[in-house]
């Protein structure tokens, strides 16, 4: 079959129009592949070298032509004839014909033979190892190096090996020179004689010339003075009328009054006028008497009492802490601001620690909503400061942050506390397993480098009936570490900080100071505010046996500190203490207690206290006949009761149960 040239179309529309113009839609026969266009004129045929063969083009397999279009039989000739032909578009000019590209490419220039001889590969154990950092294998056995295949072979000259022992010594360092200079200067000081400083002629004393052979004689020794008999100051007798064995008052508590003593005559003999070499006599009028020496020791004891945290005056730090409420603090770095305004005024570390302690009382309340709702959320220090509520952990973290910024050493101590929800053991009940969790407090370093335990949470208020009652409790700051540990058990035993260094056991802490265990008598905070200690009273147990008991029960109380002055440290003169009992016949009575200024005591037979099931209360008489009775004595109280009528009011300090 003769070759039929396939029509050329410039677009798809022209092809569709051509198909529609055909009547039988017979597909044209397939044609062979067109030969490639000839190469452009002027192209040179590449020449081939005899050494390299010319690569012939590989024959490409012929691709089959497109399949023939199917014949359309459902279209009539009239419809095909009525279809208008599309207008012919301008045909682009034909592409120039390409010349035959089968000419061979030009040959590459011949390669020069390489003069480098490859050595056989060495084993791994034949590598050169450097034994000395300054001497290499190449320096000992020089080998010629070639940088390229065309470079000429030249021998590389290396530095000869050297011996480290022949190197010159290094110059001395600056530190060695300074040490040598200091050593030489010290040697000069020891060898050179010490010269006395020159004095001006006006101030130079006249020194008598002494012959070189003779030495000045010593002045005659004075006869010894007779020893004075040591007389102790008289002590006023403050024992009660009924003889009773009381614990001795503290040695530092001074109740004596010193009296001046007459100046005793000296037993020193007068020096004769002819003895000019003797020193002048000592003026007896300026020598202190024994009474004056005792008075100085009394003042020294009083000054030592000022260092006691119980009696120390903290009015300065407390007043500063009340001037900066949380709503007046800057939002930018409130911790640094508080550290500056609270502690910047005081050089004492104890006063700084007290100012932060008091500020927490004024500005942070216990978060009873989250605590009893069991949804306690941990907040950052700054968020807690502006939120104004926290639990014990929040108090401790705020205190530590401010104290650290103020330059104090402070840590957060975690452990167990006998606070809200604590139930004391019944007598004979075994202690529970160790669980030193649930509470947090602080340890801060105060004056003298002493670690002091404080509880800012308990010092700010208390929780009662799921309600927070705000109230300043300074005992949580001034209590000694030994007493502080009666209600706080740290998880780390190193945080007890006891004066004796002892670490109590968990069983000792849970059982408490009462022998055999059991609940302690109920103590009210009003008694502590009046300067009466809750750790030294007796009987300490809550229950007092009275059934078939013929013994005498002794009630005894003491001040929180031997330096405590109720007018200076408290709210005024002390109250008269009364013990409410029920008597054998069921008649209530108020028994006044005796006191010597430090101790209060009274002895009552057990049968006179009342019957089992009743209570014994310790009262403080506050008003008598509608007047304040601070400082009233036992005798004045008994005279008031002997009148026609009287009225009184009191405050409860402690409570016991009779069994």
Residue pairs with C-beta under 8 A, 6 or more apart in sequence:
1 29
3 31
3 32
4 28
4 29
4 31
5 31
6 28
6 31
7 18
9 15
9 18
10 89
10 91
10 92
11 89
13 86
14 86
14 89
17 85
17 86
19 25
19 69
20 80
20 83
21 80
21 83
21 85
22 80
23 77
23 80
24 71
25 69
25 70
25 71
25 72
26 68
26 71
27 67
27 68
27 69
28 68
30 64
30 65
30 66
31 65
32 62
33 62
33 63
36 98
36 100
36 101
37 95
37 96
37 97
37 98
37 99
38 97
38 98
38 99
38 100
39 98
39 99
39 100
39 101
39 103
40 96
40 98
40 99
41 99
43 99
43 103
44 103
45 103
45 104
46 103
46 104
46 105
46 106
46 107
47 104
47 106
47 107
48 54
48 104
48 107
49 107
49 110
51 110
52 107
52 108
54 104
55 104
57 102
114 149
115 149
116 146
116 149
128 136
128 137
128 138
129 137
130 136
130 137
134 162
134 164
135 161
135 162
138 158
139 158
139 159
139 160
139 161
140 161
142 155
142 156
142 157
142 158
143 156
144 153
144 154
144 155
144 156
145 156
146 153
172 180
210 216
217 277
219 277
219 278
219 279
220 275
220 277
220 278
222 268
223 267
223 268
223 269
225 266
225 267
225 268
226 267
228 264
228 290
230 290
231 290
233 256
233 257
233 258
233 259
233 294
234 256
234 257
234 259
235 255
235 256
236 255
236 256
236 257
238 255
238 596
238 597
239 246
239 596
240 594
240 601
242 603
244 554
244 601
244 603
246 556
246 599
246 601
247 556
247 599
249 255
249 562
249 596
249 598
249 599
250 562
250 598
252 301
252 304
252 305
252 562
252 563
253 562
253 563
253 598
254 298
254 301
255 596
255 597
258 291
258 294
258 295
258 298
259 291
260 289
260 291
260 292
261 289
261 290
261 291
263 284
263 285
263 289
264 289
266 284
268 281
268 282
270 281
271 278
271 281
288 296
305 311
305 562
305 563
306 312
306 313
307 447
308 561
308 563
309 350
309 452
309 477
309 478
310 478
310 560
310 561
310 563
310 564
310 569
311 561
311 563
311 564
311 565
311 568
311 569
312 350
312 478
314 351
314 354
314 358
314 474
316 345
316 346
316 351
317 342
317 346
317 351
317 352
317 354
317 355
317 358
318 354
318 355
318 358
320 341
320 342
320 345
320 355
321 342
321 355
321 356
321 357
321 358
321 359
321 361
321 362
322 358
322 362
323 341
324 338
324 341
324 342
324 359
325 362
325 363
326 363
326 364
326 385
326 386
326 388
329 337
329 338
329 385
329 386
330 337
331 386
334 382
334 385
334 386
335 381
335 382
335 385
335 401
335 402
335 405
336 405
338 356
338 359
338 385
338 402
338 405
339 402
339 403
339 405
339 406
340 406
342 352
342 355
342 356
342 359
342 402
342 406
343 351
343 352
343 355
343 356
343 402
343 406
343 407
343 408
346 352
346 355
348 447
349 408
349 444
349 445
349 446
349 447
350 446
350 447
350 452
352 403
352 406
352 407
352 408
353 403
353 408
353 444
353 446
353 452
353 454
353 477
354 477
356 399
356 402
356 403
356 406
356 456
357 399
357 454
357 456
357 459
357 476
357 477
358 472
359 402
360 395
360 398
360 399
360 456
360 459
360 460
361 456
361 459
361 460
361 461
361 470
361 472
363 385
363 388
364 384
364 385
364 388
364 389
364 390
364 394
364 395
364 398
364 456
364 460
365 388
365 389
365 460
365 461
365 468
365 470
366 389
366 390
366 391
366 457
366 460
366 461
366 463
366 468
367 376
367 389
367 390
367 391
367 394
368 463
368 466
368 467
368 468
369 389
370 376
370 377
370 389
370 391
371 391
371 463
372 466
376 391
378 393
378 394
379 387
379 390
379 394
381 397
381 398
381 401
384 390
384 394
384 397
384 398
385 398
390 398
391 457
392 417
392 439
392 440
392 441
392 457
393 412
393 440
395 440
395 456
395 457
395 460
396 412
396 413
396 440
396 441
396 442
396 456
396 457
397 412
398 456
399 410
399 442
399 444
399 454
399 456
400 410
400 411
400 412
400 442
403 410
403 442
403 444
404 410
408 444
408 445
409 444
409 445
410 442
410 443
410 444
410 445
411 442
411 443
411 495
412 440
412 441
412 442
413 440
413 441
413 442
413 443
413 453
413 488
413 490
413 492
413 495
414 436
414 437
414 439
414 440
414 490
414 491
415 436
415 437
415 439
415 440
415 441
415 488
415 489
415 490
415 491
415 492
415 495
416 435
416 436
416 437
416 438
416 439
416 488
416 489
416 509
417 438
417 439
417 441
417 455
417 458
417 487
417 488
417 489
418 424
418 486
418 487
418 488
419 439
419 458
419 463
419 487
420 462
420 463
424 512
424 518
424 519
424 520
425 431
425 510
425 511
425 512
425 517
425 518
425 519
426 517
426 518
426 519
427 516
427 517
427 518
428 516
428 517
429 517
431 506
431 507
431 510
431 511
432 510
434 506
436 489
436 490
436 491
436 506
437 491
439 488
440 457
441 453
441 454
441 455
441 456
441 457
441 458
441 488
442 453
442 454
442 455
442 456
443 451
443 452
443 453
443 454
443 495
443 497
444 451
444 452
444 454
445 451
445 452
446 452
451 481
451 497
452 481
452 497
453 479
453 481
453 484
453 485
453 488
453 495
453 497
454 476
454 477
455 476
455 484
455 488
456 476
458 473
458 476
459 472
459 473
459 474
459 475
459 476
459 477
460 470
460 471
460 472
460 473
461 468
461 469
461 470
461 471
461 473
462 468
462 469
462 471
462 473
463 469
471 525
473 525
475 528
480 499
481 496
481 497
481 498
481 499
482 498
482 499
482 500
483 535
485 496
485 498
485 504
485 509
486 509
486 512
486 513
486 535
489 504
489 506
489 509
490 496
493 503
494 503
496 502
496 503
496 504
498 504
511 517
512 518
512 520
513 520
513 535
513 540
514 520
514 540
514 541
518 541
518 542
518 543
519 541
519 542
519 543
520 540
520 541
520 542
521 537
521 539
521 540
521 541
521 542
521 654
521 655
521 656
522 542
522 654
522 655
522 656
523 534
523 537
523 653
523 654
524 651
524 652
524 653
524 654
524 655
526 620
526 651
526 652
526 653
527 534
527 618
527 620
527 653
527 654
528 534
528 560
529 570
529 571
530 566
530 570
530 571
530 574
530 575
530 620
530 653
531 559
531 560
531 561
531 564
531 566
531 569
531 570
531 574
532 557
532 558
532 559
532 560
532 600
532 653
533 557
533 558
533 559
533 560
536 557
536 558
537 555
537 556
537 557
537 558
537 654
538 554
538 555
538 556
539 553
539 554
539 555
539 656
542 656
542 657
543 656
543 657
543 658
543 659
544 553
544 606
544 609
544 616
544 656
544 657
544 658
544 659
545 606
545 658
545 659
546 606
546 607
546 609
546 610
546 611
546 612
546 658
546 659
547 612
547 659
549 606
549 607
550 605
550 606
550 607
551 605
551 606
552 603
552 604
552 605
552 606
553 603
553 604
553 605
553 606
553 609
554 601
554 602
554 603
555 579
555 593
555 601
555 602
555 603
555 604
555 618
556 599
556 600
556 601
557 577
557 593
557 599
557 600
557 601
557 618
558 598
558 599
558 600
559 598
562 598
564 570
566 572
566 573
566 574
567 573
572 630
572 631
573 630
573 631
574 595
574 630
574 631
575 620
575 621
575 622
575 629
575 630
575 651
576 592
576 593
576 620
576 621
576 629
576 632
576 633
576 634
576 637
577 592
577 593
577 595
577 600
577 618
577 619
577 620
577 621
577 653
578 590
578 591
578 592
578 593
578 618
578 619
578 620
578 621
578 650
579 590
579 591
579 592
579 593
579 602
579 604
579 616
579 617
579 618
579 619
580 588
580 589
580 590
580 591
580 616
580 617
580 618
580 619
581 588
581 589
581 591
581 604
581 608
581 609
581 610
581 616
582 588
582 589
582 609
582 610
582 611
582 614
583 589
583 608
583 610
584 607
584 608
586 611
590 619
591 602
591 604
592 602
592 634
592 637
592 638
593 600
593 601
593 602
593 634
594 600
594 601
594 602
594 634
595 601
609 616
609 658
610 616
610 658
611 658
612 658
612 659
613 657
613 658
613 659
614 658
615 655
615 656
615 657
615 658
616 655
616 656
616 657
616 658
617 652
617 654
617 655
617 656
618 652
618 653
618 654
618 655
619 650
619 651
619 652
619 653
620 650
620 651
620 653
621 629
621 632
621 637
621 648
621 649
621 650
622 628
622 629
622 649
622 650
622 651
623 629
623 647
623 648
623 649
624 632
624 637
624 640
624 646
624 647
624 648
625 640
625 646
625 647
625 648
626 647
629 637
640 646
